Amino acid sequence: MNNTLLATSQRMIELRDILKKVFRFESSYIYPVCAAALLQSEEPLSEDELTRARDLVRQSTGIFSNFRSMMLMPTACYLAAHGNDTAYLHEALDLYERLKKTFRGSEYTALLSLVLPDLEDADALIARGHELYRQMNKAHPLLTGSEDKPAAVLMAASTKSDEDLMRDMEDAYRRLKSSISFADSNSIQTLAQMLAGGDTSAAVDRLLALLDQLDHAGRKYGKSYELSALGVLALHGPEPQQIVEDMLEADAFLREQKGYGFFGYSARTRLMHAAMLVGADLKHTQNPYVMTSTISMVIAMNAAMCAIAASSAASSSSSSSH
């Protein structure tokens, strides 16, 4: 493992453990994702700073706010990464109110409002994103839901025309759906949305090459929300062979960490976390589509929230059956 990836991996574990102290009894899915998101911060973050961020969010939002519950930790992490600047928090809350007029309120809308302050011309992105979301819903009404709203606004940051974006998204969806057997259709659509804003055909090729090389290495990658982490790597970075080598080294590191043993995360979830670490290690790579850090954080948070929702649904179903 190269030195920078090792340092990134060690820092993620440190941040995960800090988050467990500051935010107790949260879903196990979200700790490593928020820790990986914090790796985007240029400055190291302490327990005190994250505690301060948590308290600021609580003071600024009501108990039933969509910035609380599942979103409390991500919101505090974004705030801490912005130096606990209350002006940033107020801007995000104001953007959320504007977003609700277009997209309605939800945890996904709240997530979107946290990244918009870092992008140029937020109102234009919201307006274009709403139109793209409308077209997505028309093309795939059974697949398109609240979790697709952040992706629609990120797609709006592309220089492609709306027509080209929708065509490339549909082409990517069909290629991915036919090439990845037994994949979750909702996750494939999210992945296609993500790849549509860049060099779509090349990104699909890279993603399929990543899956193929992981398969040849004897590793089965998840075919649900885990795919989004690979999407970040398909948009930029070194050749697939190097990415897979780095992922396997990061995976070997995680296997030795607390929480990743026999009673911890599954092998597929661990491999997704390894992909996130490799993506975080490439955070300084320039991408013409959209800031790597922004798309990585949004997609990772989206994946975590989908995993939590799926886990909650499974638990409820199990309880009902008994």
Number of C-alpha atoms within 10 A of each C-alpha: 14 9 8 12 20 18 12 18 24 17 17 24 19 14 24 19 17 19 23 15 13 16 16 8 8 14 15 14 18 23 23 24 24 24 21 28 26 24 23 20 16 9 12 12 17 14 15 11 19 26 18 17 27 23 13 18 21 16 10 14 14 11 11 8 16 20 27 20 12 17 20 21 23 25 24 26 25 24 25 23 22 17 16 20 13 15 11 17 23 13 15 22 18 12 22 24 16 16 20 14 9 14 18 14 17 18 20 24 24 26 25 23 26 23 20 22 15 12 13 10 11 17 13 13 20 26 14 19 24 19 17 22 24 15 17 22 15 11 13 13 11 10 16 19 14 15 21 21 24 27 25 25 23 26 29 26 22 17 14 16 11 17 11 13 22 22 13 22 25 19 17 25 23 14 17 21 18 11 11 13 9 10 17 15 16 18 21 24 23 27 28 28 26 26 28 28 27 23 15 21 15 13 22 23 15 20 22 19 17 23 20 17 17 20 12 10 12 9 15 14 20 17 17 18 25 24 23 26 24 23 26 28 26 28 23 20 18 12 13 21 13 12 21 23 15 20 24 20 18 26 22 15 16 20 18 10 12 11 14 17 14 9 8 14 16 12 18 16 17 24 25 23 25 25 27 28 28 28 28 26 20 19 18 12 15 13 14 15 21 19 17 22 22 19 20 24 27 20 24 26 22 24 24 23 22 17 18 17 13 13 14 13 12 12 12 11 11 10 9 8 7 5
